[in-house]
Amino acid sequence: MILPYETIFSRALGKIDDPKELALNSNDFYEIYTERLHNVLGDARIRRLFSSIVLDDEFQEVSFNLVNTIDESSDIEYVCKLFVLGITIEWLSPRVDSLNYTIMMVGGKEEKMLNNPYRLLQTRLENVQKELSKTIRDHGYLYNSYINNGI
C-alpha cells in the first residue's frame, strides 16, 4: 500500500499550530517533516507493526504492508494516524525540553506563576504519547492472528 507524505503532513498540521513552521518555505517544511517521519519509524513499537515499509523521500511516499492487515483503506488510515501522532510527539519533545519555559520564573516563595505553559506542554506531550500507545495496543488486541483464527 502507498501513502503520500502530503497526506501525513497535512493531517499533522491539524495537531500542530506553530506559526514559525507555517512560515517556512516548502523545501524546509518538507525536510523537517520528512526527518520527523523517519524518527517516528525509528520507534521499535511502530516498526514492528509492519512486515515491510519503505520511506521513499524522492517520490514523497510511504510503501508499507502491515503484519495484521484489515483492508486497504483502514490500513492507510491507521498508519496515517500513527505517523501523525508520532510527528506530533517529535514536534512537542524539543519544546518541552527547551529552556524557554524552564527558566521563566525565578523568585522567592512569595511569587506565584499564574500561567505555566511548561506544564501544559508536558501534559500535552504525555497525552499524545498515551494516545499513540493506546492506538498501537488497541489495533494489536483487535486485529491479531489469534483472534482472526490465523487469517
ChimeraX attribute file (.defattr): number of C-alpha atoms within 10 A of each C-alpha:
attribute: neighborCount
match mode: 1-to-1
recipient: residues
	/A:1	12
	/A:2	14
	/A:3	18
	/A:4	15
	/A:5	21
	/A:6	12
	/A:7	12
	/A:8	23
	/A:9	19
	/A:10	11
	/A:11	15
	/A:12	21
	/A:13	15
	/A:14	10
	/A:15	12
	/A:16	16
	/A:17	10
	/A:18	10
	/A:19	8
	/A:20	7
	/A:21	15
	/A:22	12
	/A:23	10
	/A:24	12
	/A:25	9
	/A:26	11
	/A:27	8
	/A:28	12
	/A:29	14
	/A:30	17
	/A:31	12
	/A:32	14
	/A:33	19
	/A:34	19
	/A:35	13
	/A:36	20
	/A:37	21
	/A:38	15
	/A:39	14
	/A:40	22
	/A:41	19
	/A:42	11
	/A:43	11
	/A:44	9
	/A:45	13
	/A:46	17
	/A:47	14
	/A:48	12
	/A:49	18
	/A:50	14
	/A:51	12
	/A:52	12
	/A:53	16
	/A:54	12
	/A:55	19
	/A:56	13
	/A:57	14
	/A:58	6
	/A:59	9
	/A:60	13
	/A:61	17
	/A:62	19
	/A:63	13
	/A:64	18
	/A:65	18
	/A:66	19
	/A:67	15
	/A:68	18
	/A:69	17
	/A:70	14
	/A:71	8
	/A:72	13
	/A:73	9
	/A:74	11
	/A:75	18
	/A:76	18
	/A:77	13
	/A:78	17
	/A:79	20
	/A:80	21
	/A:81	17
	/A:82	21
	/A:83	25
	/A:84	26
	/A:85	24
	/A:86	24
	/A:87	26
	/A:88	22
	/A:89	21
	/A:90	18
	/A:91	18
	/A:92	18
	/A:93	14
	/A:94	10
	/A:95	15
	/A:96	20
	/A:97	13
	/A:98	11
	/A:99	11
	/A:100	11
	/A:101	15
	/A:102	14
	/A:103	9
	/A:104	12
	/A:105	11
	/A:106	9
	/A:107	9
	/A:108	7
	/A:109	6
	/A:110	5
	/A:111	9
	/A:112	9
	/A:113	9
	/A:114	6
	/A:115	8
	/A:116	12
	/A:117	14
	/A:118	19
	/A:119	13
	/A:120	12
	/A:121	17
	/A:122	15
	/A:123	13
	/A:124	16
	/A:125	20
	/A:126	15
	/A:127	13
	/A:128	16
	/A:129	16
	/A:130	13
	/A:131	14
	/A:132	21
	/A:133	15
	/A:134	12
	/A:135	15
	/A:136	16
	/A:137	12
	/A:138	11
	/A:139	15
	/A:140	14
	/A:141	11
	/A:142	12
	/A:143	15
	/A:144	16
	/A:145	14
	/A:146	10
	/A:147	10
	/A:148	10
	/A:149	7
	/A:150	7
	/A:151	10
